[in-house]
């Protein structure tokens, strides 16, 4: 079936360290989206990547879409306590529904 | 502009009962999606409605059903509740189809005792 695998499941980092989460699909994606869910909150859209090899930046966050459109990554530089939460990727296989990854829960050690 | 609203916030039921969860999408959005998020886990796709029709369904038993009304609001019904149905149920809306960004509501926390 169409699945999106996301690693790692958990990541604990010291404040100021970098953080990266990865998503992989067995088949080509039409596009991929990233969402953030704060503890006790609901997922909030961060970004959508559509083109092969696309790189987008939002302040300290860098999003990449692989050349084959099967993988993606989210990198946060110099983490802050406000970055705490679970980051989900969501793949669109072109079948008109999003398939969410399992998420990476980020905790920050002050 | 109001976001996606869901009611109730919390719902407590006993095994075997039925639960009805409600969702109002962002004004102008025609698509509504339902997800189940068990504690500490990811989002499992339940149902997608657009223009009053069920467009896609996730891998859930038939006792999970729903509908979308002419004003694009939606209901999720869960019959014959089981303990493992306890979860956060999230509703999201978008303009058209899954290629568009999904905006989530705060969810309904369903507890089955």
Interface residues (C-beta under 8 A of the other chain):
Chain A: X30 X31 X33 X35 X41 X42 X43 X44 X45 X48 X88 X90 X92 X95 X96 X97 X98 X99 X100 X101 X102 X103
Chain B: X33 X35 X41 X42 X43 X44 X45 X48 X55 X56 X90 X92 X97 X98 X99 X101 X102 X103 X104 X105 X106 X107
